[in-house]
Amino acid sequence: MSLTALRPNVRTVNSSWHSSVAALPAVHRAATPFHSREWAAAWQTVRTELVRGRHHLFLQDGTRQHRMSFYQVSDSPLWRAMEGDAGVTRPTFEADVLYSPSIYGEYGGLPSAPVPVLAETVDRGRHLARELGTEALVIANIPPAERSLWREARTPDAEVVLSWAHRARVGSSVEEFIANFPSSEAGREFRRQHRRGTDAGLTLKVARGTELLPYLPQFTAQARATSERHGLALYGTDMLTPLTRVPGAVGLLAEHADGTLAGGLFCFRYGSALYLWAPAIDQTRDSNLHTYGWLMYESVQYAIATGASVLDAGRGNYAYKARLGMLPVALTSAVYLTRPNPHLISRLGALHTGLNQHVLRAWNKA
C-alpha cells in the first residue's frame, strides 16, 4: 500500500526564503495592516528595534499563498518595556531572538492559514533560528482565534500573553458608543474631557499616508516622551516614516490654536476597523487638558465618519480602556526554543505571570 493511500488527507506545503519582501509574489489582501506587504517592508530599514537580519518565508499551499516575516533581533525596546511592566528582575533572553513578525505589530500569526502551513512555518523558522544561533523562535501576538491552531501545528515550549488589544463597536454615533460604557460616570468624563479640549482651542488635523511626513519629527519626539513616562522610548522616525506607506495609515493630530502639535494618534483605517497604534502626547503642556481623552473622542467620530464599525484601541492603558467598556483581546506569543533551556522556560513563565498581574492590577483600578 502506498504512503498516499495510508495518508489520504496529506497535503504538500512548499516554502522558500527571500531576503526582501519586495521579491515575493503578491498575496491576497492582508487581514490587518500589520500583515501587509508594506508593514513588512517598513521593517527592512528599522533601527529603533535592533534588527540584525530579515528573512521572509513564502509558502504555497495548493493555490493559496502565504507570507511570514522573521527578524533576528538583538534588542527590542518594546520587549524590554514589557519586562518592566512585569517587574521581572533580569532580562528574559541572553542572546538574539528570531521574532515572527516583530512584536511591534499589534496582531501577528497567519490569519486563515491551515495547520499544515503553520507547521511548515514553525519548522522552517525554528531551523533558521538554530542556524542563526538565536535562543528561540517567537511567533508573536497570536489572536485567540488562531492560538489552538498553532498549538495543533507544533506545541510551543512556552506561551506568553505579552499584551491585550482592545476593541469596541462604534455604532452610528458617539452617544451610541458611550451607551456601552460600564458606568454613566465614565460617559460624563469622556464628554467632559473632549469639551475641555475643544474649549481650550484643540482642533483635529487628519493627515493621511505620506501627508504625515512633515509632522513626524514632532510627533515622534512626543511619542517617545509619552512612552518614556511608562518605561522606555519605543519609537523612532526610522520606524514611523516607512509606516506612512502602510495601507490605511492616518494621523489623527490634535493642534493648538497656534498650530503647534498637542498630540496625536498614529492609526490605520483598514477594512472595517480603525486601529489606534501609537499615541503621542505633548508632555510639556497643561496635563489638565486631557489631550488623550480628547483624541479618543475624536477617533470615535472619525471611525463613524469613515464607515468603520470597530474601534481597535490597541495595547496598554488598560484601566482607561476598561472604563470605556472595550473588549480585551489576549495576544499570545508562542515560544519555540532552539535547544533545551529550563532556565529560559522559567524566565518566560515569570514574564507571563508578571504581565498578567500587571493587567489585573490595572483592571482593578478601572
Secondary structure as a PSIPRED ss2 file (coil, helix, strand):
# PSIPRED VFORMAT (PSIPRED V4.0)

   1 M C   1.000  0.000  0.000
   2 S C   1.000  0.000  0.000
   3 L H   0.000  1.000  0.000
   4 T H   0.000  1.000  0.000
   5 A H   0.000  1.000  0.000
   6 L H   0.000  1.000  0.000
   7 R C   1.000  0.000  0.000
   8 P C   1.000  0.000  0.000
   9 N C   1.000  0.000  0.000
  10 V C   1.000  0.000  0.000
  11 R C   1.000  0.000  0.000
  12 T C   1.000  0.000  0.000
  13 V C   1.000  0.000  0.000
  14 N E   0.000  0.000  1.000
  15 S E   0.000  0.000  1.000
  16 S E   0.000  0.000  1.000
  17 W E   0.000  0.000  1.000
  18 H E   0.000  0.000  1.000
  19 S C   1.000  0.000  0.000
  20 S C   1.000  0.000  0.000
  21 V H   0.000  1.000  0.000
  22 A H   0.000  1.000  0.000
  23 A H   0.000  1.000  0.000
  24 L C   1.000  0.000  0.000
  25 P C   1.000  0.000  0.000
  26 A C   1.000  0.000  0.000
  27 V C   1.000  0.000  0.000
  28 H C   1.000  0.000  0.000
  29 R C   1.000  0.000  0.000
  30 A C   1.000  0.000  0.000
  31 A C   1.000  0.000  0.000
  32 T C   1.000  0.000  0.000
  33 P H   0.000  1.000  0.000
  34 F H   0.000  1.000  0.000
  35 H H   0.000  1.000  0.000
  36 S C   1.000  0.000  0.000
  37 R H   0.000  1.000  0.000
  38 E H   0.000  1.000  0.000
  39 W H   0.000  1.000  0.000
  40 A H   0.000  1.000  0.000
  41 A H   0.000  1.000  0.000
  42 A H   0.000  1.000  0.000
  43 W C   1.000  0.000  0.000
  44 Q C   1.000  0.000  0.000
  45 T C   1.000  0.000  0.000
  46 V C   1.000  0.000  0.000
  47 R C   1.000  0.000  0.000
  48 T C   1.000  0.000  0.000
  49 E C   1.000  0.000  0.000
  50 L E   0.000  0.000  1.000
  51 V E   0.000  0.000  1.000
  52 R E   0.000  0.000  1.000
  53 G E   0.000  0.000  1.000
  54 R E   0.000  0.000  1.000
  55 H E   0.000  0.000  1.000
  56 H E   0.000  0.000  1.000
  57 L E   0.000  0.000  1.000
  58 F E   0.000  0.000  1.000
  59 L E   0.000  0.000  1.000
  60 Q E   0.000  0.000  1.000
  61 D E   0.000  0.000  1.000
  62 G C   1.000  0.000  0.000
  63 T C   1.000  0.000  0.000
  64 R E   0.000  0.000  1.000
  65 Q E   0.000  0.000  1.000
  66 H E   0.000  0.000  1.000
  67 R E   0.000  0.000  1.000
  68 M E   0.000  0.000  1.000
  69 S E   0.000  0.000  1.000
  70 F E   0.000  0.000  1.000
  71 Y E   0.000  0.000  1.000
  72 Q E   0.000  0.000  1.000
  73 V E   0.000  0.000  1.000
  74 S E   0.000  0.000  1.000
  75 D E   0.000  0.000  1.000
  76 S C   1.000  0.000  0.000
  77 P H   0.000  1.000  0.000
  78 L H   0.000  1.000  0.000
  79 W H   0.000  1.000  0.000
  80 R H   0.000  1.000  0.000
  81 A H   0.000  1.000  0.000
  82 M H   0.000  1.000  0.000
  83 E H   0.000  1.000  0.000
  84 G H   0.000  1.000  0.000
  85 D H   0.000  1.000  0.000
  86 A H   0.000  1.000  0.000
  87 G C   1.000  0.000  0.000
  88 V C   1.000  0.000  0.000
  89 T C   1.000  0.000  0.000
  90 R C   1.000  0.000  0.000
  91 P C   1.000  0.000  0.000
  92 T C   1.000  0.000  0.000
  93 F C   1.000  0.000  0.000
  94 E C   1.000  0.000  0.000
  95 A C   1.000  0.000  0.000
  96 D C   1.000  0.000  0.000
  97 V E   0.000  0.000  1.000
  98 L E   0.000  0.000  1.000
  99 Y E   0.000  0.000  1.000
 100 S E   0.000  0.000  1.000
 101 P C   1.000  0.000  0.000
 102 S C   1.000  0.000  0.000
 103 I C   1.000  0.000  0.000
 104 Y C   1.000  0.000  0.000
 105 G C   1.000  0.000  0.000
 106 E C   1.000  0.000  0.000
 107 Y C   1.000  0.000  0.000
 108 G C   1.000  0.000  0.000
 109 G C   1.000  0.000  0.000
 110 L C   1.000  0.000  0.000
 111 P C   1.000  0.000  0.000
 112 S C   1.000  0.000  0.000
 113 A C   1.000  0.000  0.000
 114 P C   1.000  0.000  0.000
 115 V H   0.000  1.000  0.000
 116 P H   0.000  1.000  0.000
 117 V H   0.000  1.000  0.000
 118 L H   0.000  1.000  0.000
 119 A H   0.000  1.000  0.000
 120 E H   0.000  1.000  0.000
 121 T H   0.000  1.000  0.000
 122 V H   0.000  1.000  0.000
 123 D H   0.000  1.000  0.000
 124 R H   0.000  1.000  0.000
 125 G H   0.000  1.000  0.000
 126 R H   0.000  1.000  0.000
 127 H H   0.000  1.000  0.000
 128 L H   0.000  1.000  0.000
 129 A H   0.000  1.000  0.000
 130 R H   0.000  1.000  0.000
 131 E H   0.000  1.000  0.000
 132 L H   0.000  1.000  0.000
 133 G C   1.000  0.000  0.000
 134 T C   1.000  0.000  0.000
 135 E C   1.000  0.000  0.000
 136 A E   0.000  0.000  1.000
 137 L E   0.000  0.000  1.000
 138 V E   0.000  0.000  1.000
 139 I E   0.000  0.000  1.000
 140 A E   0.000  0.000  1.000
 141 N E   0.000  0.000  1.000
 142 I E   0.000  0.000  1.000
 143 P C   1.000  0.000  0.000
 144 P H   0.000  1.000  0.000
 145 A H   0.000  1.000  0.000
 146 E H   0.000  1.000  0.000
 147 R H   0.000  1.000  0.000
 148 S H   0.000  1.000  0.000
 149 L H   0.000  1.000  0.000
 150 W H   0.000  1.000  0.000
 151 R H   0.000  1.000  0.000
 152 E H   0.000  1.000  0.000
 153 A H   0.000  1.000  0.000
 154 R C   1.000  0.000  0.000
 155 T C   1.000  0.000  0.000
 156 P C   1.000  0.000  0.000
 157 D C   1.000  0.000  0.000
 158 A E   0.000  0.000  1.000
 159 E E   0.000  0.000  1.000
 160 V E   0.000  0.000  1.000
 161 V E   0.000  0.000  1.000
 162 L E   0.000  0.000  1.000
 163 S E   0.000  0.000  1.000
 164 W E   0.000  0.000  1.000
 165 A E   0.000  0.000  1.000
 166 H E   0.000  0.000  1.000
 167 R E   0.000  0.000  1.000
 168 A E   0.000  0.000  1.000
 169 R E   0.000  0.000  1.000
 170 V C   1.000  0.000  0.000
 171 G C   1.000  0.000  0.000
 172 S C   1.000  0.000  0.000
 173 S C   1.000  0.000  0.000
 174 V H   0.000  1.000  0.000
 175 E H   0.000  1.000  0.000
 176 E H   0.000  1.000  0.000
 177 F H   0.000  1.000  0.000
 178 I H   0.000  1.000  0.000
 179 A C   1.000  0.000  0.000
 180 N C   1.000  0.000  0.000
 181 F C   1.000  0.000  0.000
 182 P C   1.000  0.000  0.000
 183 S C   1.000  0.000  0.000
 184 S H   0.000  1.000  0.000
 185 E H   0.000  1.000  0.000
 186 A H   0.000  1.000  0.000
 187 G H   0.000  1.000  0.000
 188 R H   0.000  1.000  0.000
 189 E H   0.000  1.000  0.000
 190 F H   0.000  1.000  0.000
 191 R H   0.000  1.000  0.000
 192 R H   0.000  1.000  0.000
 193 Q H   0.000  1.000  0.000
 194 H H   0.000  1.000  0.000
 195 R H   0.000  1.000  0.000
 196 R H   0.000  1.000  0.000
 197 G H   0.000  1.000  0.000
 198 T H   0.000  1.000  0.000
 199 D H   0.000  1.000  0.000
 200 A C   1.000  0.000  0.000
 201 G C   1.000  0.000  0.000
 202 L C   1.000  0.000  0.000
 203 T E   0.000  0.000  1.000
 204 L E   0.000  0.000  1.000
 205 K E   0.000  0.000  1.000
 206 V E   0.000  0.000  1.000
 207 A E   0.000  0.000  1.000
 208 R E   0.000  0.000  1.000
 209 G H   0.000  1.000  0.000
 210 T H   0.000  1.000  0.000
 211 E H   0.000  1.000  0.000
 212 L H   0.000  1.000  0.000
 213 L H   0.000  1.000  0.000
 214 P H   0.000  1.000  0.000
 215 Y H   0.000  1.000  0.000
 216 L H   0.000  1.000  0.000
 217 P H   0.000  1.000  0.000
 218 Q H   0.000  1.000  0.000
 219 F H   0.000  1.000  0.000
 220 T H   0.000  1.000  0.000
 221 A H   0.000  1.000  0.000
 222 Q H   0.000  1.000  0.000
 223 A H   0.000  1.000  0.000
 224 R H   0.000  1.000  0.000
 225 A H   0.000  1.000  0.000
 226 T H   0.000  1.000  0.000
 227 S H   0.000  1.000  0.000
 228 E H   0.000  1.000  0.000
 229 R C   1.000  0.000  0.000
 230 H C   1.000  0.000  0.000
 231 G C   1.000  0.000  0.000
 232 L C   1.000  0.000  0.000
 233 A C   1.000  0.000  0.000
 234 L C   1.000  0.000  0.000
 235 Y C   1.000  0.000  0.000
 236 G C   1.000  0.000  0.000
 237 T H   0.000  1.000  0.000
 238 D H   0.000  1.000  0.000
 239 M H   0.000  1.000  0.000
 240 L H   0.000  1.000  0.000
 241 T H   0.000  1.000  0.000
 242 P H   0.000  1.000  0.000
 243 L H   0.000  1.000  0.000
 244 T C   1.000  0.000  0.000
 245 R C   1.000  0.000  0.000
 246 V C   1.000  0.000  0.000
 247 P C   1.000  0.000  0.000
 248 G C   1.000  0.000  0.000
 249 A E   0.000  0.000  1.000
 250 V E   0.000  0.000  1.000
 251 G E   0.000  0.000  1.000
 252 L E   0.000  0.000  1.000
 253 L E   0.000  0.000  1.000
 254 A E   0.000  0.000  1.000
 255 E E   0.000  0.000  1.000
 256 H C   1.000  0.000  0.000
 257 A C   1.000  0.000  0.000
 258 D C   1.000  0.000  0.000
 259 G C   1.000  0.000  0.000
 260 T C   1.000  0.000  0.000
 261 L E   0.000  0.000  1.000
 262 A E   0.000  0.000  1.000
 263 G E   0.000  0.000  1.000
 264 G E   0.000  0.000  1.000
 265 L E   0.000  0.000  1.000
 266 F E   0.000  0.000  1.000
 267 C E   0.000  0.000  1.000
 268 F E   0.000  0.000  1.000
 269 R E   0.000  0.000  1.000
 270 Y E   0.000  0.000  1.000
 271 G C   1.000  0.000  0.000
 272 S C   1.000  0.000  0.000
 273 A E   0.000  0.000  1.000
 274 L E   0.000  0.000  1.000
 275 Y E   0.000  0.000  1.000
 276 L E   0.000  0.000  1.000
 277 W E   0.000  0.000  1.000
 278 A E   0.000  0.000  1.000
 279 P E   0.000  0.000  1.000
 280 A E   0.000  0.000  1.000
 281 I E   0.000  0.000  1.000
 282 D C   1.000  0.000  0.000
 283 Q C   1.000  0.000  0.000
 284 T C   1.000  0.000  0.000
 285 R C   1.000  0.000  0.000
 286 D C   1.000  0.000  0.000
 287 S H   0.000  1.000  0.000
 288 N H   0.000  1.000  0.000
 289 L H   0.000  1.000  0.000
 290 H C   1.000  0.000  0.000
 291 T H   0.000  1.000  0.000
 292 Y H   0.000  1.000  0.000
 293 G H   0.000  1.000  0.000
 294 W H   0.000  1.000  0.000
 295 L H   0.000  1.000  0.000
 296 M H   0.000  1.000  0.000
 297 Y H   0.000  1.000  0.000
 298 E H   0.000  1.000  0.000
 299 S H   0.000  1.000  0.000
 300 V H   0.000  1.000  0.000
 301 Q H   0.000  1.000  0.000
 302 Y H   0.000  1.000  0.000
 303 A H   0.000  1.000  0.000
 304 I H   0.000  1.000  0.000
 305 A H   0.000  1.000  0.000
 306 T C   1.000  0.000  0.000
 307 G C   1.000  0.000  0.000
 308 A C   1.000  0.000  0.000
 309 S C   1.000  0.000  0.000
 310 V E   0.000  0.000  1.000
 311 L E   0.000  0.000  1.000
 312 D E   0.000  0.000  1.000
 313 A C   1.000  0.000  0.000
 314 G C   1.000  0.000  0.000
 315 R C   1.000  0.000  0.000
 316 G C   1.000  0.000  0.000
 317 N C   1.000  0.000  0.000
 318 Y H   0.000  1.000  0.000
 319 A H   0.000  1.000  0.000
 320 Y H   0.000  1.000  0.000
 321 K H   0.000  1.000  0.000
 322 A H   0.000  1.000  0.000
 323 R H   0.000  1.000  0.000
 324 L C   1.000  0.000  0.000
 325 G C   1.000  0.000  0.000
 326 M C   1.000  0.000  0.000
 327 L E   0.000  0.000  1.000
 328 P E   0.000  0.000  1.000
 329 V E   0.000  0.000  1.000
 330 A E   0.000  0.000  1.000
 331 L E   0.000  0.000  1.000
 332 T E   0.000  0.000  1.000
 333 S E   0.000  0.000  1.000
 334 A E   0.000  0.000  1.000
 335 V E   0.000  0.000  1.000
 336 Y E   0.000  0.000  1.000
 337 L E   0.000  0.000  1.000
 338 T C   1.000  0.000  0.000
 339 R C   1.000  0.000  0.000
 340 P C   1.000  0.000  0.000
 341 N C   1.000  0.000  0.000
 342 P H   0.000  1.000  0.000
 343 H H   0.000  1.000  0.000
 344 L H   0.000  1.000  0.000
 345 I H   0.000  1.000  0.000
 346 S H   0.000  1.000  0.000
 347 R H   0.000  1.000  0.000
 348 L H   0.000  1.000  0.000
 349 G H   0.000  1.000  0.000
 350 A H   0.000  1.000  0.000
 351 L H   0.000  1.000  0.000
 352 H H   0.000  1.000  0.000
 353 T H   0.000  1.000  0.000
 354 G H   0.000  1.000  0.000
 355 L H   0.000  1.000  0.000
 356 N H   0.000  1.000  0.000
 357 Q H   0.000  1.000  0.000
 358 H H   0.000  1.000  0.000
 359 V H   0.000  1.000  0.000
 360 L H   0.000  1.000  0.000
 361 R H   0.000  1.000  0.000
 362 A H   0.000  1.000  0.000
 363 W H   0.000  1.000  0.000
 364 N H   0.000  1.000  0.000
 365 K H   0.000  1.000  0.000
 366 A C   1.000  0.000  0.000
